[in-house]
Amino acid sequence: MDDDRDTGWFRAVYARNYADVVRYCLRRLDGTAAAEELAQEVFLVAWRRRWDVPPQALPWLYGVARRLLANQRRAQRSAPPTVELAEHPAADRHDGVTALLDVRAALARLSDDDQEILRLVAWEQLAVGEAALVLGCGVTAAKVRLHRARRRLTDLLAEAPTPARLGGAR
């Protein structure tokens, strides 16, 4: 093992990855304070397990965040959070917002596993191999999961009502 896993090493890992970890958490939690708190927990784990942190730390840190979030969700199962989206705004110059709402609504209908692989690759911009590290699976399994999740999302988006189906005029 490296003998240089001291506070200097930790400060460098923290400085290089903190903003990315907060963004990862923010996309999965409501509010900046909750995201920053979870990021702090991630780095606490990183310090405690510093000998386990690989040279490319970010996917490992995302994996820690994912497991901490899963633990939080299991603890809160008695009252799961609900997300309410408006039906569909009228078709107008805000069609981009409507499309985003359609994607978010379709994404919310996917399983947690499908959502996570899509978010890791699209939002966090990880390569499939890096996403596999976060998910704790092999690269081939991650590729299959990503392919299936994309297909399911595409199918759900095809079902989404469009402004034309809602009777909106252009």
MONORCOR-V927252 format. One line per field, one symbol per residue. ss: DSSP state (~ for helix, > for strand, _ for the rest). phi: phi as a letter, one per 40 degrees, with the letter a starting at -180 (. if undefined). burial: I if it has 24 or more other C-alpha atoms within 12 Angstrom, else O. A space follows every 50 residues. Layout:
# MONORCOR-V927252
ss: ???
phi: ???
burial: ???
This chain:
# MONORCOR-V927252
ss: ______~~~~~~~~~~~~~~~~~~~~_____~~~~~~~~~~~~~~~~~_~ ~~____~~~~~~~~~~~~~~~~~~~_~~~_______________~~~~~~ ~~~~~~~~~__~~~~~~~~~~~_____~~~~~~~~___~~~~~~~~~~~~ ~~~~~~~~~___________
phi: .ccbcbccccdcccccbdcccccdcccbbchccccccccccdccccccbd ccccdccdcccccccccccccccccbdcbccbbbbcdacccaccdccccc cccccccccccdccdcccccccccfccdcccccccgbcccccccdcdccc cccccccccccbdcccgcbb
burial: OOOOOOOOOIOOIIOOIIOIIIIIIIIIIOOOOOIIIIIIIIIOIIIOOI OOIOOOIIIIIIIIIIOIIOOOOOOOOOOOOOOOOOOIOOOOOOOOOIIO IIIIIIIIIIOOIIIIIIIIIOOIOIOIIIIIIIIOOOOOOIIOIIOOII OIIOOOIOOIIIIOOOOOOO
